[in-house]
C-alpha cells in the first residue's frame, strides 16, 4: 500500500480500484485458508473414526 497517497491527485479511481483488488485478493486467501482448515478437520475426524472402528472389531 506504499505510495497510495500520491495517486489521490488525478487518478483517484485507479487507487480505489487497486484497493478493491487487494481487498478481494486478501479475502480470497482468507477463504482458502478457512476451507483448508475445514478439510483438514474433516479428514482428521474421518481418520479417528476409522481407527476407533478398527479397535472395536
Buried (B, 14 or more C-beta within 10 A) or exposed (E): EEEEEEBEEEEEEEBEEBEEEEEEEEEEEEEEEEEEEEEEEEEEEEEEEEEEEEEEE
